[in-house]
Amino acid sequence: MLFKPIDHLVNKITMYKLILYYLIGLLLATVVLSISGVIHLSAINIIVSSVVLVTANWVINKILARIFNAPVNPESAIITGLILALIMPPNPSGNNLLFMLAASGLAMGSKYIITYKHKHIFNPAALAVFLTAIGPHQSASWWVATSSMLPFILIGGILIVRKISSGAMVSSYLVATTITTAAFSIYMGSHLTTDLKNMLLNSAALFLGFVMLTEPYSSPDTKVKRMIYGVIVGVILAPLFHIGHFYSTPEVSLLIGNLFAFLVSNKDKLFPILTKKRLVAKDTAEFVFAPERALSYKPGQYMEFTLPHTKTDSRGSRRYFTLASSPTEKDLSIGVRFYKKGSSYKEALADFRQGDMIVADQLRGEFTLPDDKKEKLVFIAGGVGITPFRSMLKYLIDKHEQRDIVLFYVARSVDFIAYKDVIDEAEKVLNLKAYYILSDKAGSSALKNVILNKLNATLIKRLVGDLDRRTIYMSGPPGMIEDLKDGLNKIGLSHAKIKVDFFSGYA
C-alpha cells in the first residue's frame, strides 16, 4: 500500500530515465554535503569532474556510433559518465584528467569492440576502471560509498529494484556478500560487527548492487540465473576475498559476474524491418517486423526495442514490449497502445513506414506457459496486456496443444478489444473459455460472456469454480494488477499461484 503512489509515479518514466535521475540526484547530494562540510571533497571538483566525464562519454559514444554505423544511445553514455563520476577520484587536473578521458574512451569503446552479435559483454564503467587500474595504475576510489550518502543510495536504489523487478537478484547479492564477509571476518579473527558495518555503510556494495549489478545488458535473462549471478558477484565482492596475492575489487567482482551472465544468457540482437502495421483495437496498433534471422523464444517473453529519433524527449529512445507473435510465426510483432499526449518514441513509431528498421534485443521474461500441459490456467488481461496471451494462444493453436484455460479480458468497450480473431479461434480449437469485462456496454451485444462490471477476485472465483487449483497469469495496468493480487490473496490464493507480466511503464 505504501509503495502504490510511488510505483504509479515511477511507472510514468522509463528505467533508463529513473537511473539517470537517480545518478544526477546522488551527484547533487554530494555537492550539497561537500558545501556543508560533511564530505571532505571539493564541490567544484565534483562538478567539473562530472561535466568532463559525461561530456567525454557522450562525444566518444557519438563518434564510435558513426564509425561502427550503430544506433546512438545518448542515455547510456550519460549514465556511464555519471557512474564514473561517482566512483573515480573527483580531481580534474594533471594525470587524473587523462585518467578520466582514458576511462571514458575505454568504457565507450568496450560497447562497440568487446561485443558478441552486436551486444556488449561487460559493464562499461566497471571494465574501464579495471583496465585503467592494470594499465596506468589509476584506480577507482568509489568515493560515493560513504555512510553520509547511504540514505540517498538506499532510497533511489529501492525504486530501481522495484521498477525492474530485480529484488531477488539484489537480495541474493547482498546476502552472499554479507555471509562471505562474516565468514572471512570470523576466519581471520577480526571484529565481526565492525567488518559488517564497514561492508554495508562504508563500501561500494550498495551502489554496485543497485546501479551496476542491475544493468540489463550485462546481467542474465532469467530469475534463477540472476540470483546465481548476484551470489557470484556478492561472494567475490567481500572485502577480504582473495586468491593468493590477488584481492578482489568491486569492478573485478562485477566483471566476473558479467562473464557468467554472458555464458548463460540469450545473445540475440536483431535489426528487424517493418513489413506491416495495422489497427487491432481503438488506439492500439500492431507492428509486424521481419527479422534477419529466426529468433528462438517462448510465448510471453519480451524484448527491448530501440528507436533512435530526432527530438527525443525525456522518456528516451528505448522501450520494452512483450512479443505478440508466436514462435510458430516467422515474423515478430508487438501490440502498442497510443495515447493523446504520447512520447516522442511513440510518435516516431507511429510514423514508421514499411522498410524502416528498429533494433530488438534483450530477450527476457518468465511469463511463459508452464511445462506441465495438464496445469489449469487463468489468463487475466487488461487493455494491451492481451499481447502475451495472444502469443500463447496462437502458439497453442498452431501446435494443436490443448490446455485448460479461462480468459478474462478487461477493456473499456468492445472497440478496445485487441486480437479478438485469435481469441475466437482459441475458443473453437482449444475450448478456451473467454469472458469480456467491459465498463461500456456499447456494441457488447455482439459478444458472448460479457460482464458489465469491474473485475474482482470474488467474480473470478464465482466464474471459475476450481480457482484454487489453477495458476493465474495477469498482464495489464499495474493498478488493476495490484488490486486483483490483493483480492486473490485475501480469498486464499498464495503468491506462488499468481504470475505477473513484467511492466516497464506507460511511457
C-alpha positions, -999 to 999 in steps of 0.1 A, spaced: 0 0 0 29 23 9 45 19 -25 14 22 -47 17 60 -53 54 58 -57 51 29 -82 24 49 -101 48 78 -104 78 57 -113 59 38 -140 54 70 -159 91 71 -168 115 46 -184 140 25 -165 169 44 -181 154 78 -171 149 66 -135 186 56 -133 197 88 -149 177 109 -124 190 88 -96 226 93 -105 221 131 -110 204 132 -76 233 114 -60 258 139 -75 237 169 -64 236 153 -29 274 150 -28 277 186 -39 254 198 -11 272 176 15 305 189 3 295 225 7 282 218 41 314 201 51 300 166 56 320 152 26 357 163 26 359 168 -12 357 199 -32 322 207 -46 339 224 -76 360 194 -84 329 171 -82 310 193 -106 339 197 -131 348 160 -130 312 151 -137 309 175 -166 342 162 -181 332 126 -178 297 130 -191 308 151 -220 337 128 -229 314 97 -228 287 114 -248 312 127 -275 331 94 -278 299 74 -280 287 96 -308 319 92 -327 321 55 -323 284 51 -332 292 68 -365 323 48 -371 305 15 -364 273 26 -381 253 18 -350 223 34 -334 232 62 -309 220 58 -273 229 90 -256 212 79 -224 237 50 -220 267 73 -225 254 98 -200 246 71 -174 281 56 -178 297 91 -174 277 97 -142 287 63 -128 323 71 -135 319 105 -119 307 88 -87 335 62 -84 366 79 -98 385 104 -77 370 139 -84 402 157 -92 401 170 -128 437 180 -131 470 167 -145 472 129 -148 438 124 -132 422 143 -161 440 120 -185 427 91 -164 391 104 -168 394 107 -205 411 73 -208 383 57 -187 357 73 -209 373 60 -241 376 25 -227 341 25 -214 325 36 -247 349 15 -268 340 -16 -249 304 -12 -260 314 -14 -297 345 -36 -297 342 -62 -269 309 -75 -282 291 -106 -294 264 -103 -320 265 -65 -315 259 -68 -278 285 -57 -252 295 -82 -227 308 -62 -197 295 -33 -177 313 -4 -195 321 16 -163 335 -15 -145 356 -26 -174 370 10 -178 382 13 -143 396 -22 -143 417 -16 -174 430 17 -161 440 0 -129 461 -26 -146 474 -2 -173 483 33 -160 477 21 -124 449 46 -117 422 31 -96 386 39 -89 381 52 -53 343 45 -51 341 77 -31 303 78 -33 302 48 -9 301 67 24 278 65 54 266 100 47 254 90 13 237 58 24 202 73 27 203 87 -8 218 54 -22 191 34 -5 161 54 -15 169 56 -52 182 20 -52 149 6 -38 130 25 -66 152 10 -93 149 -25 -78 111 -22 -78 110 -7 -113 129 -35 -130 117 -63 -107 152 -72 -96 146 -77 -59 156 -114 -59 189 -108 -77 199 -78 -55 188 -96 -23 209 -127 -33 238 -105 -39 236 -87 -6 230 -119 14 260 -135 -3 284 -107 3 272 -103 39 277 -141 47 311 -142 29 323 -111 48 312 -126 81 329 -159 73 362 -142 64 359 -120 95 355 -150 118 382 -170 100 407 -141 102 398 -134 138 389 -97 131 360 -77 146 328 -92 130 305 -62 139 330 -37 125 336 -56 93 299 -60 86 293 -23 94 320 -12 71 307 -36 44 272 -20 45 279 16 54 314 24 40 318 2 10 307 1 -26 284 -28 -20 250 -10 -22 260 14 -50 273 -15 -71 242 -36 -64 216 -10 -71 232 7 -101 257 -16 -119 247 -51 -110 212 -44 -124 224 -32 -158 202 -53 -182 227 -58 -210 253 -74 -188 231 -94 -164 213 -128 -170 179 -132 -186 160 -154 -161 153 -151 -123 173 -181 -113 203 -171 -134 201 -136 -120 201 -149 -84 232 -171 -92 248 -140 -108 241 -120 -77 256 -147 -54 288 -148 -76 293 -111 -75 284 -109 -38 309 -136 -28 338 -121 -48 330 -86 -36 335 -95 1 363 -72 13 387 -100 23 381 -122 -7 414 -132 -23 432 -159 -42 469 -158 -33 480 -122 -36 451 -112 -58 425 -93 -38 391 -86 -54 377 -51 -61 341 -41 -68 348 -38 -105 365 -72 -107 336 -89 -89 311 -74 -113 332 -83 -144 334 -119 -133 297 -119 -128 292 -103 -163 312 -132 -178 289 -157 -162 259 -138 -174 273 -138 -210 279 -176 -209 243 -184 -197 221 -158 -214 204 -152 -247 228 -133 -270 205 -123 -299 204 -87 -311 183 -82 -342 177 -54 -367 142 -63 -380 124 -44 -408 88 -33 -406 66 -52 -430 32 -42 -419 12 -22 -393 -25 -23 -386 -50 -12 -360 -61 -42 -338 -82 -21 -315 -90 15 -308 -58 34 -301 -39 1 -304 -17 -8 -334 2 -40 -343 37 -36 -358 50 -66 -377 87 -69 -383 108 -93 -404 139 -103 -385 171 -110 -405 173 -145 -389 150 -167 -369 146 -159 -332 141 -187 -307 118 -176 -278 90 -187 -256 54 -173 -259 50 -145 -234 86 -132 -235 95 -96 -241 123 -76 -258 138 -41 -257 132 -21 -289 155 8 -296 142 35 -319 167 64 -324 148 95 -335 152 133 -336 138 155 -308 139 126 -283 120 136 -252 129 128 -215 114 93 -219 142 83 -242 146 60 -273 141 25 -258 111 6 -247 103 -30 -236 74 -47 -255 61 -82 -250 61 -101 -282 26 -106 -295 38 -130 -321 41 -167 -316 74 -187 -321 54 -206 -347 53 -174 -369 82 -162 -390 77 -125 -382 80 -107 -348 51 -85 -338 42 -61 -310 10 -45 -299 13 -8 -289 -12 14 -272 -12 51 -282 -23 80 -260 -32 116 -269 -1 130 -252 23 103 -263 61 103 -260 84 112 -288 92 74 -291 55 66 -297 52 94 -322 83 81 -341 69 46 -340 35 58 -353 54 73 -383 72 41 -391 69 30 -427 73 -3 -445 110 -10 -448 121 10 -417 144 -7 -393 143 -10 -355 168 -26 -330 155 -55 -309 175 -73 -282 175 -83 -246 151 -112 -250 138 -119 -215 108 -129 -194 95 -158 -175 58 -150 -180 56 -182 -201 34 -213 -202 41 -240 -176 59 -271 -187 31 -292 -173 5 -293 -200 -22 -305 -176 -18 -275 -153 -51 -255 -153 -47 -218 -160 -65 -184 -157 -54 -156 -180 -63 -120 -169 -56 -93 -194 -62 -56 -191 -61 -35 -223 -29 -40 -243 -19 -66 -217 -35 -91 -240 -3 -93 -261 15 -121 -242 -18 -141 -242 -21 -136 -280 14 -151 -283 5 -181 -261 -29 -188 -276 -15 -186 -312 13 -209 -302 -11 -235 -287 -34 -233 -318 -5 -238 -342 9 -267 -321 -26 -283 -317 -19 -283 -279 -48 -285 -256 -47 -266 -223 -75 -259 -198 -76 -220 -199 -101 -194 -188 -95 -159 -201 -108 -126 -185 -103 -97 -208 -108 -62 -192 -114 -34 -216 -132 -1 -217 -156 -12 -245 -158 -36 -275 -137 -11 -296 -107 -16 -272 -106 -54 -276 -75 -65 -295 -67 -98 -312 -103 -110 -310 -96 -132 -341 -71 -153 -322 -93 -154 -291 -123 -166 -312 -101 -193 -329 -88 -204 -295 -124 -208 -283 -131 -231 -312 -98 -251 -314 -87 -251 -277 -121 -249 -259 -109 -216 -244 -135 -200 -221 -134 -163 -226 -151 -135 -205 -151 -99 -216 -152 -74 -186 -164 -41 -200 -172 -7 -185 -192 5 -215 -219 -18 -230 -220 -1 -264 -217 -29 -291 -214 -56 -264 -245 -75 -276 -223 -90 -304 -202 -108 -278 -207 -138 -257 -199 -138 -220 -199 -101 -215 -198 -88 -179 -205 -51 -174 -188 -48 -141 -154 -43 -125 -133 -74 -123 -126 -86 -88 -115 -117 -70 -150 -126 -59 -163 -125 -95 -133 -146 -107 -139 -172 -81 -176 -174 -89 -170 -180 -126 -140 -203 -121 -152 -230 -97 -118 -247 -93 -98 -214 -90 -77 -227 -61 -64 -255 -84 -53 -231 -111 -23 -208 -118 -33 -172 -125 -14 -152 -152 -20 -114 -151 -9 -88 -176 -21 -52 -177 -21 -18 -159 -2 -21 -126 -31 -6 -106 -55 -32 -118 -30 -60 -113 -22 -49 -77 -59 -47 -68 -66 -82 -82 -35 -97 -65 -46 -83 -31 -81 -96 -37 -69 -130 -47 -46 -133 -17 -75 -124 6 -96 -152 -7 -68 -177 -1 -47 -179 -32 -10 -179 -25 15 -156 -42 31 -187 -57 -1 -193 -78 0 -158 -93 23 -148 -122 25 -112 -133 39 -99 -166 69 -75 -165 57 -39 -169 82 -12 -176 59 18 -176 34 38 -196 60 59 -214 
